[in-house]
């Protein structure tokens, strides 16, 4: 298990969660320490998959964080049964930007469960969700910054391969697509989670970039040739 994933997996209790909330960028920092700038297609594909997986690992932890927060907030509330709490936790990311929907559902569920004050129960659930989603935004933003930086750094390398006269046209065409994909990731780092790199590369129109012009020969070069 890598260090970044281990950092998330060990978050199992409220104190551990609170500690992570105090430093939400720590996961991105650990992840960045595992990533190397890559200059080959297989290495870039492996890096891309790792970064996409990192976003998935983070959301899995966020679901667990929601469960921890809800269990703590609703410890004395019996109107929201354990299975319902689990549903709210596992769907928490779907409520980003839609906490009003969560509030309505939580209030209805609490009323059906016989809560004395369904609106108050819903408010407690929404506040727990707000805290968890804020953590997601902070931690995810730091990861996206890592993805963006590595993609931006790889554009020049991919461009160099795409214009390298020594490579065959098929290889240069592939590197041209890679350069455009890396530039797109630098602009929108969430692209890594849309589809595997090979699928995204295949979506770019084939393009053979003009190679760099050969340097003009100097008088000294011509003397050496003679």
C-alpha angles and dihedrals in degrees: 000000000000122000095247094054091044089055090059097039093057091061099101105129137050094253090051090048092048090052091054091047088058090058109023092163092063092089092054090048091053091046092049089054089060096049123088127191105257130211102183130072096239091049092049091049091050091048092048091051091048092052092047089049090051090061089051092049090052094052090049088055091047090057089052090047089053090052091050093048094047094047089052095044095045098039092123097034118097098175091082107060123212095255090054092048088052091052091051090049097047092048096042096114089056089064094060104128090004105078090135088066091050090049092052093048093045092049092050092047092048091050091051089048092056100253115173091223111020092179092057092048089050090050091054091051093047092050091051089049091048092055093047095046091048088054090050092051092051097044094041092048090056091049092048089052089055091049091048094050095050092047092050091049091053097053095082093048092050091047091052091054092045090057098038109124090203093066124081118252093253092056092045091050090052092049090049089057089046091053092051092046093050090049089051091050090050087055095041112016093183087075089087089072096049099076140332115291093249091057093049092048091051089056093065116091113250110265132174109203121216111259120240111273113261112251115257114256115249126218088256091055091053092049090053091051090054 
